[in-house]
Amino acid sequence: MTRHILVTGGGTGIGRAIAAAFAEQGETVVITGRREAVLKQAAGELGVEYAVCDHTSPDSLAALAERLPASLDVLVNNAGGNTDIGAAEPEGLAGTAAAWRRQFDTNLLTAVLTTELVSGRLAPGGAVVHVGSIAADKGNGSYGAAKAALASWNVGLARTLGARGITANVVSPGYVAETEFFGDIMTEEGHAARVAATAVGRPGEPADIAGTVLYLASPGARYLTGQTVNVNGGAWSSR
Ligand SMILES: NC(=O)c1ccc[n+]([C@@H]2O[C@H](COP(=O)([O-])OP(=O)(O)OC[C@H]3O[C@@H](n4cnc5c(N)ncnc54)[C@H](OP(=O)(O)O)[C@@H]3O)[C@@H](O)[C@H]2O)c1
């Protein structure tokens, strides 16, 4: 039976690869993001539906609710990114507060609000997967703190949803090239250092993350919940 999948931030990078992987399995997929042109092109190429939505905005999310199927099998909270990249140095306490709030809005509230929005329509046996980051473990200012908060919140979410047979997990990528994440700030040295930190000697690809998301949403992973799964080529180990 075809499942209904929502992938937030599915127009580019990791989210696009996740949407592509579900679509290749014959699932019905909706991708979201803030830029309609990007979504329209990706949706056309992948054969999926799209809806414009800012997942930090309750009003935008309320409009999205109208566009979603009555029942969802899988929610992938992928929308996010390091909002400090390309931003000016914050000035004073007010600037610091604004920068941290932007980071938490983008990487925690997006997932919390979207999950709240669709929780009632998640089907028994379904799955919620959030995209976290290696930054949560390695320490990376407000971005790492927001991704760590995402993983912490997920522990309780797994208990809440578990009563309905729904799993909730975080996939925590290391460095993944071929995304818009770093904008134009990635240098050759920065790339090489990140690759050198892995055990496998290569950067992550969006498809590496998609494969793990697919597994977490599969029948073989129904007893796997409340976890953070590191997908980083061995760059960081939790044991
Ligand atoms: N690339 C890496 O090395 C890496 C490593 C660890 C974790 N991650 C995480 O992986 C996830 C995907 O990032 P990526 O690497 O694939 O980078 P990306 O290409 O920049 O993808 C991020 C996507 O999220 C969307 N998005 C951001 N804020 C949004 C919002 N408020 N509402 C709706 N959509 C929003 C963006 O679309 P719009 O701009 O059009 O809204 C974009 O499509 C993020 O959560 C990121 O933190 C990435």
The ligand as an ORCA input file, in Angstrom:
! r2SCAN-3c Opt
* xyz 0 1
  N      24.931     19.643      5.056
  C      25.456     19.262      6.187
  O      26.686     19.112      6.301
  C      24.567     18.986      7.394
  C      25.160     18.356      8.503
  C      24.380     18.072      9.606
  C      23.037     18.389      9.616
  N      22.469     19.026      8.541
  C      21.034     19.319      8.606
  O      20.405     18.725      7.483
  C      19.172     19.395      7.221
  C      19.067     19.684      5.726
  O      20.079     20.616      5.377
  P      20.947     20.482      4.035
  O      22.315     20.178      4.431
  O      20.271     19.627      3.062
  O      20.976     22.017      3.554
  P      20.025     22.814      2.567
  O      20.274     22.358      1.170
  O      20.239     24.255      2.895
  O      18.547     22.369      2.967
  C      17.795     22.989      3.987
  C      16.354     23.036      3.494
  O      15.514     23.492      4.569
  C      14.617     24.463      4.063
  N      14.266     25.350      5.176
  C      15.110     26.022      6.000
  N      14.411     26.754      6.879
  C      13.086     26.533      6.609
  C      11.883     27.015      7.147
  N      11.867     27.903      8.156
  N      10.718     26.572      6.634
  C      10.714     25.700      5.590
  N      11.821     25.213      5.031
  C      13.010     25.636      5.529
  C      15.358     25.153      2.920
  O      14.470     25.659      1.922
  P      14.027     27.211      1.866
  O      15.257     28.030      2.090
  O      13.447     27.360      0.495
  O      12.997     27.377      2.935
  C      16.179     24.003      2.336
  O      15.461     23.339      1.306
  C      19.162     20.639      8.107
  O      18.341     20.414      9.228
  C      20.628     20.768      8.527
  O      20.751     21.438      9.764
  C      23.217     19.314      7.428
*
